[in-house]
């Protein structure tokens, strides 16, 4: 991804986080859109016992959704290049969770 595109994305999400905080609204989602989207996605994909790489993971809502739905995945790897989201996620100690901190992906 071009640095100018990354910068534009970083500015957008940093503004949302500053306005709404680290929640679905801070990630640009409204109402229950995110849960509906994940439910539709999960009807077509079997993540049971899989390693999940969530590129652009934000605050890792997919991880939370999978846990709430009791979907038994092997491992969840989150990645985001926004500095605010990196700081938010890098110290999480969750079961089967890893947050990758590598700006070159």
ABEGO torsion letter per residue (X at the ends): XBAAAAAAAAAAAAAAAAAAEBBAAAAGBBEAAAAAAAAAAAAABBABGBBBBBBGAEAGAAAAAAAAAGBBBABBBBBBABAAAAAAAAABBBBGBBBBBBAAX
